[in-house]
Structure formats: C-alpha cells, structure tokens
C-alpha cells in the first residue's frame, strides 16, 4: 500500500473523532458550568452578589472547567467515532485490506498527544491564573467576613514580607496545625523560618505554640535554632490583601508549587499532600492520551449499539477517577509514595489499553484471515 492510501485513512479517522470531541467538550462544559452556578445560587441570593460579578466568576472558572472536560471528551470521541466505523463494517473492510489495528490508531495517538500537550500548557499558563482570579472573587466578594477565611493547604502572603502555610485547620475551634512562616524581609539570602505544631486564631493575631525559629547565614547553613512555647504574630490588617495573596495548589503552576515544596521540606513538615498535587499536574495532562489507548480497542468490542458505547465510556471514566481518588487519598495519608500514587491510574489504564489492543489485533486477524479459510475448506 502506498503512503497516499494511509494518508487518506489518517485524515478520515481524524475527521471521525474531531467532531464528537468538540461536541463532547461543549456539552460537558455546559453541564459542569451549570452545576457550578447551581452551587452558587444560595450564596448569590443570601449575599446579594451583583450579576456582573457572577458572570466574571464564571468567566474565570471556565478555563479550569474546559480542561477537565478534555479527557472525557476524548474518550467519548474515540468510542463514538470508531464505534461508528465498527457498526458500518468499515473497520472490517480496512482490516481485510491489510491494515492492522496498530496502524489504525496512529492518527488517534497523535490526536491524544496534541490534546495532552494543550492540556499541560493550559494547566501551567492559564488555569492557575484564572483559578486565582476566580477564588479571589469568592474570597473577597462572596465569603468575606470580619476575619480572613483560612483553609488547609493554602499559601498566602501576609504583612512584612511573610509567607504562611497551614497544613490543618479546625474551623469550629479556630485551631491551626503544622504552621510554617517564612520571613523574607531579611538581609540574608535565606528567609527566617518559624514552625509551630499548633496555633489559635485571634483578632488579627495568631498565637503559635510549641514551635521553633530557624535563622540561616549567608551561605544557607543553619546558624541559630530557637525553641518557643508560645508566640503571637500579627497576621493581616487588610482583609482584601490577605484574600488576594492566598494560593492553593490549583492556583499555582508546577514550577511555583515545586518552589514551595522545596522550602517546606527543609522545615520538617510533611509535604506528601503537596507532592501528590505536584505530580498529578503532570500525570493528569496525559489522561487524554491514556483514554485514546484504552478507548480505541474498547470501541471495537461492540458493533451493534451506540448506547452500549456510551455506557462503556461512562464506566471507564468512573473507574479511572475512582482509582485516582483512592490513590490520591492514600498518598496524602502517607500510605503510598506521592509519585507512585499520581501515576497509578495512568499506568493501570495504559497496560489495559495495550492488552486490549493486542487482543483486538489477534481477534480481528482471526476473523478476517482464519475463519474465511476454515469455511473455504469445508
């Protein structure tokens, strides 16, 4: 077969998936955006938030929602596009023409790589910025109170060039646990680090208990370590500034999150929960490609019902995100290594995809070549 023939096949397969992919992104985005708006309804009514502010919030939330739809839309497109080829016996015709399953999925793999690359770019360059804008609207306009809202695993900048991190927060008791404070207003190249096992929130004051103060020299070596039983620090005079500087892992790129992790690792605080989020930022970008590998062979299993392909799509998505949720939870609780936990779902589904592809190639070869010979000899 000449290259022109394969080029036409590649273009044809690409066209078969691009339309359902766009449809999938659109439909899933609308559903997720509607669900997000529904969650805000009570707050809008109670807080009397202006309509323009809500529209602005939805606008900034849109990039994160769209990126989340990419893997699901890819799987939907693969199951729909290839499922149509299978039902119309076009796939069988291509196989009888000598085209293997492995060759057929090449344009689909390229499609998955392109979507994965675009996903990674958006997650690094656009989504952290838009999430920060959206969360600042929620913090400042919707959830603003007399005192700042504190949340777990949140980085924020306070007065006097200090950066704060809180590992756990008990809202009912106003208690903080595993606190780290970096004082960057120092003549040295390295910040002064304050750690505390627990603290209590007062009016513009945090009372830290059972902690340490670390001072470093110009070379970064520990110069003085001081223990304290109790210490009070002023947190924020301007609530709006406090809100504007808070950052969760979803509001940071991998590079920004890595810098925070490296700073915290030297302070003796467990950073497993941050490490798993760091590794997931890369692992999740590969999900569209993984769904191509698992979706291509699954779409060829059923050639009778379009509904069955949709059901298989839903089951596959549910299974993937269930494994992801479990592995992430295990990593945050120290049961699994963060790097391993982040890549378990991708590894499992990649192996399954390869196994299914091999099975489909052998089965189709049996159907196309072996069965006709058997009947011809009867």
Buried (B, 14 or more C-beta within 10 A) or exposed (E): EEEEEBEEBBEEBBEBBEEBBEBBBEBBBEEBBEEBBEEBEEBBEEBEBEEEBBEBBBEBBBBBBBBBBBBBBBBBBBBBBBBBBBBEEBBBEBBBEEBEBEBBBEBBBBBBBEBBBBBBEBBBEBBBBBBBBBBBBBBBBBBBEEBBBBBBBBBBBBBEEBBBBBBEBBEEEBBBBBBBBBBEEEEEEBBBBBBBBBBBBEEBEBBBBBBBBBBBEEEEEEEEEEEEEEBEBEBBEEBEBBBBBBBBBBBBBBEBBBEBBEBBEEBEBEBBBBBBBBBBBBBBBBBBBBBBBBBBBBBBBBBEEEEBBBEBBBEBBEBBBEBBEBBBEBBBEEEBBBBBBBBBBBEBBBEBBEEBBEBBBEBBEEEBEEEEEEEEEE
